[in-house]
Amino acid sequence: MRTLLGVALATMLATSLAPMRAPSPVDAQVPTGALRTIITRSDALLRVQRDARGDHAGVVKARARLLREAKQYAALPMVAVTDKRRMLPPSGDAHDYYSLSPYWWPDPTKADGLPYIRRDGETNPESKRDLDQPRVSQLGERVQAFTLAWWLTGDRTWSDLAMRQVRTWFVDPATRMTPHLRFAQLVRGNPQERGSGIIDTRSFIEVVDAIGMLERAPGWTAADGDALREWFRHYNSWLLESPNGTHERAAQNNHGSWYAAQTASYALFVGDTARARDVVTDAKDRIARQIRPDGDATRGDGPHAFDALSQLQPRSPLPRRGDRPDGRRRPVVVYDTHGGEPALVRRDDGALRGENVRLARHTDRRRERGRHAAHHATGAPRAGHVRI
């Protein structure tokens, strides 16, 4: 999953290598004051907004890439949880989120294939057809693209699209998602609800970050903010109190990490800082258990369960103990060693504080050579190293 600031950081990186320019009339239009973002530094976003309107070649290229992506999404209809047509959840209500667990397949020894059996690491394409997991991923990608396109260009067309997409998924009565995941990652032939499906909505973290930017957009209303915070208040209560959430909170792999990242982020979004701090305190022990000093991760029940990168990525939105009550934090910005996207990793008070965690197993040396100068210019560690 991309971070919200992925494309914007590329632009900021390009401008950091460019000669300083004189102030322009556009600079006076840049909003001042902190944004109510959860995982993205407000000051970085304000700087990106200012510098991204320049004419440096790197800026032009990054901006063009972002706008191409936004235009592709703009040509598509809004994505909604109610788009399901052939496959409805057991409730029969299209407003209820519905997905199938990806690693479960028909049992070849049974005439009807039921109940499905697990083939770890092998994705059943059925889980990607007319179900909500692909849709929720598209939601995050579209809201990010539209929001950043508006933020970097000032063109209201993009903020209107971002707001329309957010309202479609969370607010509009005809299309809104019911705030629970009772039918996420079900297994055919097994009626039991499964907490493991909570990982499906990890892209909501980036959506609430985008909302913190959209609050500055023309056309945004107090009613929008109230409705969205009410939705996430109900959703986070379900995550924290349901048997599904209790199961996921206890997970010792990336599922538990993403559960912590989600519940802390949504608590901050609705103003429940006490709850967010409780989640973060619990996450300290998770870090100590799951990542060894050499950067490797303990192994779980499958080949992907404890990949070191997947352990670091979901922890990035977690605030530090002692952060300010409004939830703003100062992350360390690094590049991951797998997909080349920036990742935000924050210092924690746990046992790994101050250590340089080497992820040599995951380092792509060709990417490292190509980005070395850029990392030096921004003060970020080289690929394969993460400061915690």
N, C-alpha and C positions, 0 to 999 in steps of 0.2 A: 504494500500500500504506500502510495506516495505521501509525503508530508505536504501540508498546505503550502508551505513556503518553498517547495522544490524549485519551481520555475523562477519564482521571485529571487531566490538566493543565487541562481545562475546569473540573473541580471545584475544583482548587487556585486557578485564576483567580477563580472565584466567591468563594471564601473569602477571598482576598486583598483583595477589595473590601468584605468584611463587617466589622462591628465585632469587636474582639477579644472572645473569650468566656473565661469562667473555666474552669480545668481541671475535668474531669469524671472520674468513676471509670473511664470507658472509656480515658482517656489512659494509665492505669497498665498497661493490657493491651497497649499498642502495643509490638512487639518493638524492642529497641535493638540497635545494631551494624549494620555495613554488610551489605547483601545482596550476593550474588554475581551481580549483573546485569552485562550486557555493554554495553548502549547506554543504559540508563536510570539516572539519578542515584539512588542509594540514599537519600540524605537527602530528595530530593523525594518519593519513594514513601512514606517514613515520615511525612512531613508531611501528604501527601494522605490517608493512612490515618487519621491523627488528626482532621483537619479535616472529612473527608467524612461523619462521623457526626453533624454538627451539624444545626441546623434552619433555617439561612439558606435563603431561597427559591432562590437559585442552586444551592446544594448539593443541595437536594431535587430540583430539576429534572434536574441532571446525573446524580444517582444513579438516578432513575427511568428515564432514558433507557438507562443501562447495563443495568439489570435487565431492561428490556423486551427488549433485544437478547439477553441471556443466556438468558432464558426461551424465546425463539424457537428458539435453538439447542438448548436442553435437550429440546425436543419432538421433535427429529430423532435418528435413529440416529447412532452414532459414524461418522465418515468414515474410510475405510481405503483404502490403495493396492490392496488385493485386491478392491475393489468392482467392478472391471471384469468385465463379463459378455459383451458382444458383440465387443469389440476387445481382443485380447491382443498383447503385444509380440512381436517375432520369436522370442524365446526360448520363447514359450508359457507363461512363468511369470508368474502374476498378481502375484507379489511384486516383480517388476521394474517400476520406474516407466516409464510410457509416455505420450508426448504427441506431437502432430503440430505442425509449425511452422505458425503461424497465417496467414502471408501466402502460402501456396502453394495453388494451385487446379488442378483438372483442365485439361489441355491440350485446348482445343476442337477442335484439328486431329487428335487421335488418337481412335480408336474407344473405347479403354478409358480415355482421359484421362491415361495414364501416359507418361513421368513427369510429375508435377505441375510447373507453372511458377509463377514468383513474380509476385505483384501487390502491390507494396509498399504498406503502409498499409491494405490491405483484408483484414479478418479473415474467414477461411473458417469458417463456423459448425460445420463438421465437426470442427474442432480443439477444440470445447467439448463434444462429445458423448461420454459414456462413456469419457472419458480422464482422466488424472491431474492435468493442469494445473488444472482447476477444483477438484479435490479438495484439492490442496495449498494453494490459496488459502483454501478453507474451513477447513482445518486451522488456519492462522494466525489467522483471524478468531475461531474458536471458542475456541481456547486463550487468546487475549487476553481475550475477553469473560468466560469462566468465571473466569480467574485474577483479573482486576480486580474482578469481582463478589464473590469471596471476600475479596480484600484490603480492599475498602472496606466490607464488611458484617460480616465475621467468620463468615459462614454456611458451615459445612463442606460443605454440599450442592454449592457451586460449586467448591471446590477438589477435591472427589472427582470431579466431572465433568471438570475440567481434567486431572487425573492419568489418569483413564480414557482420555481422548482421546490424550494423549501416549503412554501405554503401547500403545494400539491401533496407532498409526502406526509406532512405533519399537521396541517391545519384544516384544509378544505373538507367539509363533511362528506362530500361525495367520494373522496379519494384518500383520506387520511388513514394512516396505519393505527391500529389499536395498540396502545403502549404495553405490549408484552410479547414474549417469544415462546409461548407454550408449544407451538408447532414448528419450531426451528430444528433442522437436522434430524427429522424423524427417520426411522428405519421401516421400510415396508414390511408388513407382516408382524410388526411389534407395536402395540398401542401405547407403550410407555413413553412419556415425555422425557426429553433429554436436555440437561443443562449445557451440553457441549455446543449447542446451537447459538449460545450467546456470543460467541466469537464472530458470528456473521455480521454484527452491527458495529464492529470496530471503526468503520468509516464515519459513524456518527460523531466521533471525536473531532474530525476535521470539519464536519458540518457546523458544530457549535462554534468552532474557531472562526469559520467564515461569517457566522452570524455576528460575532463581535466586530467584524469589519463592516458588514452590511448595515449595522445600526447607524453608520455615518452616511448612508446612501440616501439620495432623494427618493421619496416614496415610501420609506420605512416608517412605520407607525408604532406608537406605544402598544397598541393592541396586538401587533405582530409579536413584539417581544414578550408580552404577557402570555399569549397563547402558546408560544414555543416553550417558555419556561414552565408553564403548567403541564405541557405534554411530557417534558423531560423529568419533571418532578414525579409524575405518576410512573414513568418508565423506570426511573432509578429506584423508586420504592419497590417495584416488582423485582428488579434485579437483586435488591438487597434482602428482600423478605421471602421470596418464593422458594420452594424446594429446589427448583431449577438453578436459581442463583446460589443457594447454599452448596449445591453440588459443584458448581463451577468455581466458586471461591476456594474450595479445597483442592482443586486440580494443581498438580505439581509441575505442569509443563506450560507451554505457551498459552494454553487456554486460561489458566489461572492468572497469568501476567496480563493478558488482554482484559480479563474481568476487572482486575485492579485498575488498569488504565481507564477503562470506561467509567466505572463507578466513581472514581476520583474526579474525572473530567466533568461528568454530568453534575456531580455535587457542587463543584465550583461554579458551573454555569448557572445553577439555580440559587446560588448564594449560600449553600450549606457547607461552609468552610470547616466546621467541626467534623462533619462526616468525611470530608476529603482528607483531613489530617489523620483520622483513624485508619483509613485505607492505606495511606502512605506509610504510617508506622508499621502496619502489618507487612507491607511490601518490602521493608528493609530485611526482614528475616528471609523472605523469598529470594532476594538477591544473594544473600550469603549462602543459602542452601544450593542454589542452582548454578552459580558461576564460580568456577575455581579461580585461584589467583593467576593461572596461566591463560585465562580467557576462555578455556574450554567449558562446556556445560555438561552436567550429569545427564545420563541417558534415560529415557523413559520407555514407553511401550511401543515405539515405532521409530523409523529412521529419521523423521523430521521433528520429533517431539521436543528435543532440547537443543536444536541448532543455536549456536551462540548468538547469531545475528537476530534470530526471531525472539530471543530472550531480551536483547537490548532494545529492539525497536518498540515493542509494546510498553516498555517501562519509560520511554522518553517523555510521555505527557505527564508523568507523575510529579507533583510539586515536591520541593524539599521541605523537611521540617524547619520551622522557623521562618517560612516565607511570609510575605505580607498578607493581611487578611483578605485583600481583594484577589489573591490568587496569582498575581503576576510573578514571573520567575525569570531567571537569567540562565538559560541553558548554554551548555557548551555545544557549539556547532561542529559536527564532523561529517565526513563522507563515509557512507557504509562501504563495505568491501565486496558487495554482491551485485547490486544493480546500479551503482554509480549515483544514487540519489542522496541528497543531504539527509542526515538524520539528526534529531535533537536528543541529546543525552544529558541528563542533569546530575550534578554532584549530589550524592546522598550521604547521610551520616553513618552508613553501615560500615562493615569491616573492610570494604574495598576502597574507602575514601582515599583519594590522593594517589592511587595506584595507576600505572599505565598498563592497561589490559591489552595484551597482544593477541590479535586474532589472525595469526599468520596463516592458519589453515584456510581462511576464507579470502585471502588477499589475491587479487588479480594483479600481477606485477606489471602487466602492460598498462592498465589503468593508472597504477601508482606512478609510473614514469611519466605518463602524459599529464598528470595533475600535480606533480610535485611543486612546480613553480607557483601554481595557483594557491595551493595549500599554504606555502610559505608566505605569500602575500597577505593572506587573511588570518594568519596565525593559527590555523586549524592543524591538528595532527595529521600525519600522513595516513594514507589508507592502510588499514590493518592495525591501527592503534586507536583506542577510544579512551578519552579521559573521563573518569567517573569521580 
